[in-house]
């Protein structure tokens, strides 16, 4: 609940309610804050908020994470 919402898109989406997961296929992208995951086949498990990328020959998965800043306390 303390994490920001996740936004996703793909050319094809499949929702599996019994397995509580989303399958994003073809130009898939998930974004949370300024962190981004892009790939051809992404699986998002809704209740655990876990993400997996399925290997596709000739395709890559790209993960871009914004560095977090630490506040320095004296």
PyMOL Python script that loads the backbone (N, CA, C, O; Angstrom):
from pymol import cmd

cmd.read_pdbstr("""\
ATOM      1  N   UNK A   1       0.808  -1.218   0.000  1.00  0.00           N
ATOM      2  CA  UNK A   1       0.000   0.000   0.000  1.00  0.00           C
ATOM      3  C   UNK A   1       0.845   1.273   0.000  1.00  0.00           C
ATOM      4  O   UNK A   1       0.396   2.306  -0.497  1.00  0.00           O
ATOM      5  N   UNK A   2       2.061   1.216   0.549  1.00  0.00           N
ATOM      6  CA  UNK A   2       2.882   2.424   0.609  1.00  0.00           C
ATOM      7  C   UNK A   2       3.608   2.695  -0.699  1.00  0.00           C
ATOM      8  O   UNK A   2       4.189   3.767  -0.867  1.00  0.00           O
ATOM      9  N   UNK A   3       3.588   1.741  -1.631  1.00  0.00           N
ATOM     10  CA  UNK A   3       4.252   1.943  -2.915  1.00  0.00           C
ATOM     11  C   UNK A   3       3.306   2.629  -3.892  1.00  0.00           C
ATOM     12  O   UNK A   3       2.090   2.448  -3.818  1.00  0.00           O
ATOM     13  N   UNK A   4       3.869   3.423  -4.813  1.00  0.00           N
ATOM     14  CA  UNK A   4       3.017   4.088  -5.801  1.00  0.00           C
ATOM     15  C   UNK A   4       2.411   3.086  -6.772  1.00  0.00           C
ATOM     16  O   UNK A   4       2.911   1.968  -6.899  1.00  0.00           O
ATOM     17  N   UNK A   5       1.347   3.471  -7.454  1.00  0.00           N
ATOM     18  CA  UNK A   5       0.701   2.550  -8.396  1.00  0.00           C
ATOM     19  C   UNK A   5       1.611   2.224  -9.578  1.00  0.00           C
ATOM     20  O   UNK A   5       2.531   2.972  -9.909  1.00  0.00           O
ATOM     21  N   UNK A   6       1.322   1.089 -10.199  1.00  0.00           N
ATOM     22  CA  UNK A   6       2.063   0.649 -11.373  1.00  0.00           C
ATOM     23  C   UNK A   6       1.160   0.825 -12.591  1.00  0.00           C
ATOM     24  O   UNK A   6      -0.023   0.484 -12.562  1.00  0.00           O
ATOM     25  N   UNK A   7       1.741   1.359 -13.652  1.00  0.00           N
ATOM     26  CA  UNK A   7       1.018   1.548 -14.900  1.00  0.00           C
ATOM     27  C   UNK A   7       1.660   0.662 -15.954  1.00  0.00           C
ATOM     28  O   UNK A   7       2.885   0.566 -16.027  1.00  0.00           O
ATOM     29  N   UNK A   8       0.843   0.018 -16.766  1.00  0.00           N
ATOM     30  CA  UNK A   8       1.385  -0.865 -17.782  1.00  0.00           C
ATOM     31  C   UNK A   8       0.651  -0.750 -19.097  1.00  0.00           C
ATOM     32  O   UNK A   8      -0.494  -0.303 -19.168  1.00  0.00           O
ATOM     33  N   UNK A   9       1.360  -1.174 -20.149  1.00  0.00           N
ATOM     34  CA  UNK A   9       0.749  -1.209 -21.465  1.00  0.00           C
ATOM     35  C   UNK A   9       1.458  -2.250 -22.317  1.00  0.00           C
ATOM     36  O   UNK A   9       2.616  -2.589 -22.069  1.00  0.00           O
ATOM     37  N   UNK A  10       0.766  -2.743 -23.303  1.00  0.00           N
ATOM     38  CA  UNK A  10       1.312  -3.700 -24.262  1.00  0.00           C
ATOM     39  C   UNK A  10       0.327  -3.807 -25.414  1.00  0.00           C
ATOM     40  O   UNK A  10      -0.814  -3.357 -25.309  1.00  0.00           O
ATOM     41  N   UNK A  11       0.765  -4.397 -26.502  1.00  0.00           N
ATOM     42  CA  UNK A  11      -0.149  -4.601 -27.628  1.00  0.00           C
ATOM     43  C   UNK A  11      -1.212  -5.642 -27.288  1.00  0.00           C
ATOM     44  O   UNK A  11      -2.343  -5.560 -27.767  1.00  0.00           O
ATOM     45  N   UNK A  12      -0.845  -6.630 -26.452  1.00  0.00           N
ATOM     46  CA  UNK A  12      -1.795  -7.659 -26.023  1.00  0.00           C
ATOM     47  C   UNK A  12      -1.669  -7.870 -24.522  1.00  0.00           C
ATOM     48  O   UNK A  12      -0.564  -8.008 -23.998  1.00  0.00           O
ATOM     49  N   UNK A  13      -2.806  -7.893 -23.832  1.00  0.00           N
ATOM     50  CA  UNK A  13      -2.849  -8.144 -22.391  1.00  0.00           C
ATOM     51  C   UNK A  13      -3.750  -9.341 -22.119  1.00  0.00           C
ATOM     52  O   UNK A  13      -4.841  -9.448 -22.681  1.00  0.00           O
ATOM     53  N   UNK A  14      -3.289 -10.239 -21.256  1.00  0.00           N
ATOM     54  CA  UNK A  14      -4.118 -11.351 -20.795  1.00  0.00           C
ATOM     55  C   UNK A  14      -4.181 -11.281 -19.277  1.00  0.00           C
ATOM     56  O   UNK A  14      -3.158 -11.137 -18.608  1.00  0.00           O
ATOM     57  N   UNK A  15      -5.391 -11.385 -18.741  1.00  0.00           N
ATOM     58  CA  UNK A  15      -5.586 -11.384 -17.294  1.00  0.00           C
ATOM     59  C   UNK A  15      -6.047 -12.771 -16.878  1.00  0.00           C
ATOM     60  O   UNK A  15      -7.005 -13.309 -17.432  1.00  0.00           O
ATOM     61  N   UNK A  16      -5.355 -13.347 -15.895  1.00  0.00           N
ATOM     62  CA  UNK A  16      -5.684 -14.659 -15.359  1.00  0.00           C
ATOM     63  C   UNK A  16      -6.117 -14.487 -13.904  1.00  0.00           C
ATOM     64  O   UNK A  16      -5.279 -14.514 -13.002  1.00  0.00           O
ATOM     65  N   UNK A  17      -7.434 -14.308 -13.665  1.00  0.00           N
ATOM     66  CA  UNK A  17      -7.893 -14.006 -12.307  1.00  0.00           C
ATOM     67  C   UNK A  17      -7.605 -15.108 -11.291  1.00  0.00           C
ATOM     68  O   UNK A  17      -7.297 -14.799 -10.140  1.00  0.00           O
ATOM     69  N   UNK A  18      -7.694 -16.376 -11.675  1.00  0.00           N
ATOM     70  CA  UNK A  18      -7.434 -17.461 -10.722  1.00  0.00           C
ATOM     71  C   UNK A  18      -5.972 -17.508 -10.304  1.00  0.00           C
ATOM     72  O   UNK A  18      -5.655 -17.912  -9.185  1.00  0.00           O
ATOM     73  N   UNK A  19      -5.088 -17.097 -11.195  1.00  0.00           N
ATOM     74  CA  UNK A  19      -3.656 -17.078 -10.885  1.00  0.00           C
ATOM     75  C   UNK A  19      -3.205 -15.693 -10.424  1.00  0.00           C
ATOM     76  O   UNK A  19      -2.048 -15.505 -10.048  1.00  0.00           O
ATOM     77  N   UNK A  20      -4.123 -14.728 -10.456  1.00  0.00           N
ATOM     78  CA  UNK A  20      -3.866 -13.360 -10.023  1.00  0.00           C
ATOM     79  C   UNK A  20      -2.655 -12.763 -10.756  1.00  0.00           C
ATOM     80  O   UNK A  20      -1.760 -12.186 -10.140  1.00  0.00           O
ATOM     81  N   UNK A  21      -2.653 -12.918 -12.092  1.00  0.00           N
ATOM     82  CA  UNK A  21      -1.522 -12.395 -12.854  1.00  0.00           C
ATOM     83  C   UNK A  21      -1.968 -11.790 -14.170  1.00  0.00           C
ATOM     84  O   UNK A  21      -3.033 -12.101 -14.704  1.00  0.00           O
ATOM     85  N   UNK A  22      -1.109 -10.912 -14.672  1.00  0.00           N
ATOM     86  CA  UNK A  22      -1.283 -10.257 -15.953  1.00  0.00           C
ATOM     87  C   UNK A  22      -0.133 -10.661 -16.863  1.00  0.00           C
ATOM     88  O   UNK A  22       1.021 -10.663 -16.436  1.00  0.00           O
ATOM     89  N   UNK A  23      -0.431 -11.003 -18.108  1.00  0.00           N
ATOM     90  CA  UNK A  23       0.588 -11.305 -19.098  1.00  0.00           C
ATOM     91  C   UNK A  23       0.541 -10.194 -20.136  1.00  0.00           C
ATOM     92  O   UNK A  23      -0.482  -9.981 -20.787  1.00  0.00           O
ATOM     93  N   UNK A  24       1.652  -9.490 -20.282  1.00  0.00           N
ATOM     94  CA  UNK A  24       1.755  -8.391 -21.234  1.00  0.00           C
ATOM     95  C   UNK A  24       2.656  -8.853 -22.373  1.00  0.00           C
ATOM     96  O   UNK A  24       3.793  -9.263 -22.139  1.00  0.00           O
ATOM     97  N   UNK A  25       2.152  -8.788 -23.608  1.00  0.00           N
ATOM     98  CA  UNK A  25       2.882  -9.320 -24.752  1.00  0.00           C
ATOM     99  C   UNK A  25       3.037  -8.250 -25.834  1.00  0.00           C
ATOM    100  O   UNK A  25       2.108  -7.492 -26.109  1.00  0.00           O
ATOM    101  N   UNK A  26       4.206  -8.202 -26.432  1.00  0.00           N
ATOM    102  CA  UNK A  26       4.531  -7.358 -27.572  1.00  0.00           C
ATOM    103  C   UNK A  26       4.577  -5.882 -27.183  1.00  0.00           C
ATOM    104  O   UNK A  26       3.547  -5.257 -26.933  1.00  0.00           O
ATOM    105  N   UNK A  27       5.767  -5.353 -27.139  1.00  0.00           N
ATOM    106  CA  UNK A  27       6.008  -3.965 -26.718  1.00  0.00           C
ATOM    107  C   UNK A  27       5.446  -3.698 -25.328  1.00  0.00           C
ATOM    108  O   UNK A  27       4.789  -2.681 -25.102  1.00  0.00           O
ATOM    109  N   UNK A  28       5.702  -4.604 -24.407  1.00  0.00           N
ATOM    110  CA  UNK A  28       5.192  -4.482 -23.040  1.00  0.00           C
ATOM    111  C   UNK A  28       6.036  -3.487 -22.245  1.00  0.00           C
ATOM    112  O   UNK A  28       7.249  -3.383 -22.427  1.00  0.00           O
ATOM    113  N   UNK A  29       5.360  -2.766 -21.366  1.00  0.00           N
ATOM    114  CA  UNK A  29       6.048  -1.785 -20.530  1.00  0.00           C
ATOM    115  C   UNK A  29       5.293  -1.634 -19.214  1.00  0.00           C
ATOM    116  O   UNK A  29       4.069  -1.498 -19.197  1.00  0.00           O
ATOM    117  N   UNK A  30       6.037  -1.659 -18.116  1.00  0.00           N
ATOM    118  CA  UNK A  30       5.484  -1.371 -16.789  1.00  0.00           C
ATOM    119  C   UNK A  30       6.278  -0.209 -16.199  1.00  0.00           C
ATOM    120  O   UNK A  30       7.507  -0.178 -16.269  1.00  0.00           O
ATOM    121  N   UNK A  31       5.549   0.749 -15.615  1.00  0.00           N
ATOM    122  CA  UNK A  31       6.182   1.945 -15.060  1.00  0.00           C
ATOM    123  C   UNK A  31       5.677   2.160 -13.639  1.00  0.00           C
ATOM    124  O   UNK A  31       4.477   2.106 -13.370  1.00  0.00           O
ATOM    125  N   UNK A  32       6.627   2.404 -12.737  1.00  0.00           N
ATOM    126  CA  UNK A  32       6.294   2.779 -11.359  1.00  0.00           C
ATOM    127  C   UNK A  32       7.204   3.936 -10.991  1.00  0.00           C
ATOM    128  O   UNK A  32       8.427   3.801 -10.975  1.00  0.00           O
ATOM    129  N   UNK A  33       6.595   5.070 -10.695  1.00  0.00           N
ATOM    130  CA  UNK A  33       7.356   6.303 -10.508  1.00  0.00           C
ATOM    131  C   UNK A  33       8.164   6.555 -11.767  1.00  0.00           C
ATOM    132  O   UNK A  33       7.591   6.694 -12.847  1.00  0.00           O
ATOM    133  N   UNK A  34       9.475   6.615 -11.651  1.00  0.00           N
ATOM    134  CA  UNK A  34      10.327   6.813 -12.820  1.00  0.00           C
ATOM    135  C   UNK A  34      11.098   5.545 -13.170  1.00  0.00           C
ATOM    136  O   UNK A  34      12.028   5.588 -13.975  1.00  0.00           O
ATOM    137  N   UNK A  35      10.720   4.418 -12.573  1.00  0.00           N
ATOM    138  CA  UNK A  35      11.327   3.131 -12.893  1.00  0.00           C
ATOM    139  C   UNK A  35      10.519   2.468 -14.006  1.00  0.00           C
ATOM    140  O   UNK A  35       9.288   2.483 -13.983  1.00  0.00           O
ATOM    141  N   UNK A  36      11.222   1.883 -14.983  1.00  0.00           N
ATOM    142  CA  UNK A  36      10.566   1.321 -16.155  1.00  0.00           C
ATOM    143  C   UNK A  36      11.137  -0.052 -16.483  1.00  0.00           C
ATOM    144  O   UNK A  36      12.344  -0.274 -16.388  1.00  0.00           O
ATOM    145  N   UNK A  37      10.258  -0.969 -16.868  1.00  0.00           N
ATOM    146  CA  UNK A  37      10.656  -2.281 -17.389  1.00  0.00           C
ATOM    147  C   UNK A  37       9.982  -2.438 -18.746  1.00  0.00           C
ATOM    148  O   UNK A  37       8.765  -2.294 -18.865  1.00  0.00           O
ATOM    149  N   UNK A  38      10.784  -2.735 -19.769  1.00  0.00           N
ATOM    150  CA  UNK A  38      10.271  -2.927 -21.119  1.00  0.00           C
ATOM    151  C   UNK A  38      10.734  -4.270 -21.635  1.00  0.00           C
ATOM    152  O   UNK A  38      11.885  -4.654 -21.429  1.00  0.00           O
ATOM    153  N   UNK A  39       9.848  -4.989 -22.303  1.00  0.00           N
ATOM    154  CA  UNK A  39      10.206  -6.287 -22.852  1.00  0.00           C
ATOM    155  C   UNK A  39       9.122  -6.801 -23.773  1.00  0.00           C
ATOM    156  O   UNK A  39       8.092  -6.153 -23.962  1.00  0.00           O
ATOM    157  N   UNK A  40       9.356  -7.961 -24.340  1.00  0.00           N
ATOM    158  CA  UNK A  40       8.390  -8.537 -25.260  1.00  0.00           C
ATOM    159  C   UNK A  40       7.312  -9.328 -24.520  1.00  0.00           C
ATOM    160  O   UNK A  40       6.147  -9.306 -24.916  1.00  0.00           O
ATOM    161  N   UNK A  41       7.694 -10.029 -23.445  1.00  0.00           N
ATOM    162  CA  UNK A  41       6.749 -10.811 -22.640  1.00  0.00           C
ATOM    163  C   UNK A  41       7.022 -10.529 -21.156  1.00  0.00           C
ATOM    164  O   UNK A  41       8.044 -10.964 -20.624  1.00  0.00           O
ATOM    165  N   UNK A  42       6.139  -9.822 -20.502  1.00  0.00           N
ATOM    166  CA  UNK A  42       6.261  -9.554 -19.076  1.00  0.00           C
ATOM    167  C   UNK A  42       5.099 -10.204 -18.345  1.00  0.00           C
ATOM    168  O   UNK A  42       3.967 -10.200 -18.831  1.00  0.00           O
ATOM    169  N   UNK A  43       5.383 -10.763 -17.176  1.00  0.00           N
ATOM    170  CA  UNK A  43       4.337 -11.329 -16.319  1.00  0.00           C
ATOM    171  C   UNK A  43       4.346 -10.555 -15.010  1.00  0.00           C
ATOM    172  O   UNK A  43       5.382 -10.431 -14.357  1.00  0.00           O
ATOM    173  N   UNK A  44       3.178 -10.033 -14.630  1.00  0.00           N
ATOM    174  CA  UNK A  44       3.048  -9.283 -13.392  1.00  0.00           C
ATOM    175  C   UNK A  44       2.087 -10.029 -12.472  1.00  0.00           C
ATOM    176  O   UNK A  44       0.932 -10.270 -12.825  1.00  0.00           O
ATOM    177  N   UNK A  45       2.577 -10.387 -11.295  1.00  0.00           N
ATOM    178  CA  UNK A  45       1.758 -11.071 -10.292  1.00  0.00           C
ATOM    179  C   UNK A  45       1.174 -10.000  -9.372  1.00  0.00           C
ATOM    180  O   UNK A  45       1.898  -9.347  -8.621  1.00  0.00           O
ATOM    181  N   UNK A  46      -0.113  -9.836  -9.441  1.00  0.00           N
ATOM    182  CA  UNK A  46      -0.786  -8.697  -8.822  1.00  0.00           C
ATOM    183  C   UNK A  46      -0.687  -8.692  -7.298  1.00  0.00           C
ATOM    184  O   UNK A  46      -0.312  -7.675  -6.715  1.00  0.00           O
ATOM    185  N   UNK A  47      -1.013  -9.797  -6.646  1.00  0.00           N
ATOM    186  CA  UNK A  47      -1.055  -9.785  -5.178  1.00  0.00           C
ATOM    187  C   UNK A  47       0.330  -9.653  -4.544  1.00  0.00           C
ATOM    188  O   UNK A  47       0.463  -9.047  -3.481  1.00  0.00           O
ATOM    189  N   UNK A  48       1.348 -10.204  -5.173  1.00  0.00           N
ATOM    190  CA  UNK A  48       2.697 -10.111  -4.602  1.00  0.00           C
ATOM    191  C   UNK A  48       3.512  -8.973  -5.202  1.00  0.00           C
ATOM    192  O   UNK A  48       4.607  -8.673  -4.726  1.00  0.00           O
ATOM    193  N   UNK A  49       2.979  -8.337  -6.250  1.00  0.00           N
ATOM    194  CA  UNK A  49       3.672  -7.258  -6.960  1.00  0.00           C
ATOM    195  C   UNK A  49       5.028  -7.700  -7.505  1.00  0.00           C
ATOM    196  O   UNK A  49       5.974  -6.915  -7.561  1.00  0.00           O
ATOM    197  N   UNK A  50       5.104  -8.954  -7.900  1.00  0.00           N
ATOM    198  CA  UNK A  50       6.335  -9.499  -8.477  1.00  0.00           C
ATOM    199  C   UNK A  50       6.255  -9.406  -9.999  1.00  0.00           C
ATOM    200  O   UNK A  50       5.179  -9.503 -10.589  1.00  0.00           O
ATOM    201  N   UNK A  51       7.407  -9.218 -10.612  1.00  0.00           N
ATOM    202  CA  UNK A  51       7.484  -9.075 -12.060  1.00  0.00           C
ATOM    203  C   UNK A  51       8.486 -10.067 -12.609  1.00  0.00           C
ATOM    204  O   UNK A  51       9.548 -10.284 -12.024  1.00  0.00           O
ATOM    205  N   UNK A  52       8.143 -10.670 -13.739  1.00  0.00           N
ATOM    206  CA  UNK A  52       9.030 -11.626 -14.388  1.00  0.00           C
ATOM    207  C   UNK A  52       9.027 -11.331 -15.883  1.00  0.00           C
ATOM    208  O   UNK A  52       8.028 -10.876 -16.438  1.00  0.00           O
ATOM    209  N   UNK A  53      10.159 -11.597 -16.521  1.00  0.00           N
ATOM    210  CA  UNK A  53      10.266 -11.421 -17.958  1.00  0.00           C
ATOM    211  C   UNK A  53      10.557 -12.776 -18.585  1.00  0.00           C
ATOM    212  O   UNK A  53      11.497 -13.463 -18.185  1.00  0.00           O
ATOM    213  N   UNK A  54       9.750 -13.157 -19.566  1.00  0.00           N
ATOM    214  CA  UNK A  54       9.978 -14.426 -20.247  1.00  0.00           C
ATOM    215  C   UNK A  54      10.998 -14.230 -21.361  1.00  0.00           C
ATOM    216  O   UNK A  54      10.925 -13.246 -22.098  1.00  0.00           O
ATOM    217  N   UNK A  55      11.949 -15.154 -21.496  1.00  0.00           N
ATOM    218  CA  UNK A  55      12.946 -15.013 -22.562  1.00  0.00           C
ATOM    219  C   UNK A  55      12.320 -15.232 -23.935  1.00  0.00           C
ATOM    220  O   UNK A  55      11.552 -16.171 -24.142  1.00  0.00           O
ATOM    221  N   UNK A  56      12.659 -14.356 -24.858  1.00  0.00           N
ATOM    222  CA  UNK A  56      12.211 -14.457 -26.243  1.00  0.00           C
ATOM    223  C   UNK A  56      13.460 -14.349 -27.110  1.00  0.00           C
ATOM    224  O   UNK A  56      14.176 -13.350 -27.027  1.00  0.00           O
ATOM    225  N   UNK A  57      13.739 -15.355 -27.941  1.00  0.00           N
ATOM    226  CA  UNK A  57      14.943 -15.309 -28.774  1.00  0.00           C
ATOM    227  C   UNK A  57      15.019 -14.028 -29.610  1.00  0.00           C
ATOM    228  O   UNK A  57      14.058 -13.649 -30.279  1.00  0.00           O
ATOM    229  N   UNK A  58      16.174 -13.376 -29.557  1.00  0.00           N
ATOM    230  CA  UNK A  58      16.397 -12.156 -30.318  1.00  0.00           C
ATOM    231  C   UNK A  58      15.826 -10.900 -29.699  1.00  0.00           C
ATOM    232  O   UNK A  58      15.943  -9.820 -30.278  1.00  0.00           O
ATOM    233  N   UNK A  59      15.209 -11.015 -28.534  1.00  0.00           N
ATOM    234  CA  UNK A  59      14.607  -9.844 -27.860  1.00  0.00           C
ATOM    235  C   UNK A  59      15.272  -9.651 -26.501  1.00  0.00           C
ATOM    236  O   UNK A  59      15.740 -10.611 -25.888  1.00  0.00           O
ATOM    237  N   UNK A  60      15.311  -8.417 -26.040  1.00  0.00           N
ATOM    238  CA  UNK A  60      15.890  -8.088 -24.740  1.00  0.00           C
ATOM    239  C   UNK A  60      14.839  -7.476 -23.830  1.00  0.00           C
ATOM    240  O   UNK A  60      13.828  -6.944 -24.290  1.00  0.00           O
ATOM    241  N   UNK A  61      15.092  -7.561 -22.546  1.00  0.00           N
ATOM    242  CA  UNK A  61      14.291  -6.860 -21.553  1.00  0.00           C
ATOM    243  C   UNK A  61      15.156  -5.739 -20.999  1.00  0.00           C
ATOM    244  O   UNK A  61      16.313  -5.959 -20.642  1.00  0.00           O
ATOM    245  N   UNK A  62      14.598  -4.549 -20.929  1.00  0.00           N
ATOM    246  CA  UNK A  62      15.332  -3.381 -20.441  1.00  0.00           C
ATOM    247  C   UNK A  62      14.721  -2.927 -19.116  1.00  0.00           C
ATOM    248  O   UNK A  62      13.506  -2.769 -18.999  1.00  0.00           O
ATOM    249  N   UNK A  63      15.581  -2.720 -18.126  1.00  0.00           N
ATOM    250  CA  UNK A  63      15.155  -2.232 -16.815  1.00  0.00           C
ATOM    251  C   UNK A  63      15.880  -0.919 -16.556  1.00  0.00           C
ATOM    252  O   UNK A  63      17.110  -0.865 -16.580  1.00  0.00           O
ATOM    253  N   UNK A  64      15.124   0.124 -16.312  1.00  0.00           N
ATOM    254  CA  UNK A  64      15.693   1.434 -16.007  1.00  0.00           C
ATOM    255  C   UNK A  64      15.205   1.842 -14.627  1.00  0.00           C
ATOM    256  O   UNK A  64      14.010   2.046 -14.413  1.00  0.00           O
ATOM    257  N   UNK A  65      16.141   1.959 -13.694  1.00  0.00           N
ATOM    258  CA  UNK A  65      15.817   2.335 -12.317  1.00  0.00           C
ATOM    259  C   UNK A  65      16.403   3.702 -12.014  1.00  0.00           C
ATOM    260  O   UNK A  65      17.589   3.948 -12.237  1.00  0.00           O
ATOM    261  N   UNK A  66      15.564   4.585 -11.506  1.00  0.00           N
ATOM    262  CA  UNK A  66      16.040   5.899 -11.107  1.00  0.00           C
ATOM    263  C   UNK A  66      16.803   5.760  -9.801  1.00  0.00           C
ATOM    264  O   UNK A  66      16.292   5.158  -8.857  1.00  0.00           O
ATOM    265  N   UNK A  67      18.009   6.300  -9.722  1.00  0.00           N
ATOM    266  CA  UNK A  67      18.766   6.218  -8.466  1.00  0.00           C
ATOM    267  C   UNK A  67      18.023   6.936  -7.339  1.00  0.00           C
ATOM    268  O   UNK A  67      17.437   8.002  -7.528  1.00  0.00           O
ATOM    269  N   UNK A  68      18.069   6.325  -6.186  1.00  0.00           N
ATOM    270  CA  UNK A  68      17.449   6.948  -5.018  1.00  0.00           C
ATOM    271  C   UNK A  68      18.486   7.810  -4.325  1.00  0.00           C
ATOM    272  O   UNK A  68      19.663   7.455  -4.261  1.00  0.00           O
ATOM    273  N   UNK A  69      18.045   8.936  -3.812  1.00  0.00           N
ATOM    274  CA  UNK A  69      18.963   9.819  -3.099  1.00  0.00           C
ATOM    275  C   UNK A  69      18.845   9.566  -1.610  1.00  0.00           C
ATOM    276  O   UNK A  69      17.756   9.372  -1.070  1.00  0.00           O
ATOM    277  N   UNK A  70      19.975   9.575  -0.978  1.00  0.00           N
ATOM    278  CA  UNK A  70      19.993   9.415   0.481  1.00  0.00           C
ATOM    279  C   UNK A  70      20.129  10.784   1.115  1.00  0.00           C
ATOM    280  O   UNK A  70      20.914  11.623   0.671  1.00  0.00           O
ATOM    281  N   UNK A  71      19.362  10.987   2.143  1.00  0.00           N
ATOM    282  CA  UNK A  71      19.513  12.252   2.863  1.00  0.00           C
ATOM    283  C   UNK A  71      20.585  12.042   3.932  1.00  0.00           C
ATOM    284  O   UNK A  71      20.562  11.064   4.679  1.00  0.00           O
ATOM    285  N   UNK A  72      21.499  12.965   3.980  1.00  0.00           N
ATOM    286  CA  UNK A  72      22.575  12.886   4.959  1.00  0.00           C
ATOM    287  C   UNK A  72      22.158  13.604   6.225  1.00  0.00           C
ATOM    288  O   UNK A  72      21.848  14.795   6.212  1.00  0.00           O
ATOM    289  N   UNK A  73      22.157  12.863   7.312  1.00  0.00           N
ATOM    290  CA  UNK A  73      21.806  13.489   8.588  1.00  0.00           C
ATOM    291  C   UNK A  73      23.083  13.640   9.404  1.00  0.00           C
ATOM    292  O   UNK A  73      23.886  12.712   9.496  1.00  0.00           O
ATOM    293  N   UNK A  74      23.259  14.801   9.986  1.00  0.00           N
ATOM    294  CA  UNK A  74      24.486  15.039  10.776  1.00  0.00           C
ATOM    295  C   UNK A  74      24.532  14.236  12.045  1.00  0.00           C
ATOM    296  O   UNK A  74      25.497  14.334  12.803  1.00  0.00           O
TER     297      UNK A  74
END
""", "prot")
cmd.dss("prot")
cmd.show_as("cartoon", "prot")
cmd.util.cbc("prot")
cmd.orient("prot")
